[in-house]
């Protein structure tokens, strides 16, 4: 069991599932939403983003979807562990392929989508299938994320996601090609330099981007 924040949010993460990362926490702290919003957490894993967003912003509803059944079961446990701290948000955990989400819920019905997507397209995969699935984009490419966001967000809705900083141009191009406008990019650095970019993109709208470092 680990603490997610100073207010006592807890998360349980079995060894057979992808663990909490600083990327997910940085993304969660970048997200803003309203109490009336419907939020979709794509590739929710054990619930880091869902828990932190619910605690910080109290949206009306969070749909937490993951293709991994074990991750969704653990998310449900983590919601139970924290139920006394998350009293105003209705949660809907879904074991499903997010690429087919528009066939499960009403299309174009979400105000906000959040996603910490798998980054790796090549390279050696982890022996544990659950961890490998969370790290490699076999089941969710960045193109897939852009397409499903177009299908599920309202016009003017917002997606927050992160991606390696050295693939900034790729992320911008893919989302621009699907009628998104990149509104904010926040660069995150470690000792070796900028390694992560966090994006806020809006479905439709004008061209203007703020860069935060």
Secondary structure, 3 states (H helix, E strand, C coil): CEECCCCCCEECCCCCCCCCCHHHHHHHHHCCCCCCCEEEEECCCCCHHHHHHHHHHCCCEEEEEECCHHHHHHHHHHHHHCHHHCCCCEEEEEECCHHHHHHCCCCCCEEEEEECCCCECCCCCCCCHHHHHHHECCCCCHHHHHHHHHHHEEEEEEEEEEEEHHHHHHHHHHHHCCCEEEEEEEEEEECCEEEEEEEEEEECCCCCCEEEC
